[in-house]
Amino acid sequence: MVPAFIYLFVFGLGTIIGMVAVTVILAAPALYAGTRIVRLQGGIRFAAGALSIAFGLLLARELIVDGGLFSATPVWDPH
């Protein structure tokens, strides 16, 4: 039973360290560019926000219009 807890602890720790590493690798260029070029940082934030809103609207349309979410017989298949 103890080896299972050790495995779970090591797996969880590795997952956390891996997520931190990927986040740092992805965020480093934006942070570096942001300190050098202030307008670029604003542009990156605007683009990320606009893409998030567009994706949310696309997903809402797919669920509501195509899936008939508010119809008498909604159709939804998990993917």
Secondary structure by P-SEA (a helix, b strand, c coil): caaaaaaaaaaaaaaaaaaaaaaaaaaaaaaaaaaacaaaaaaaaaaaaaaaaaaaaaaaaaacccccccccbbbbbcc
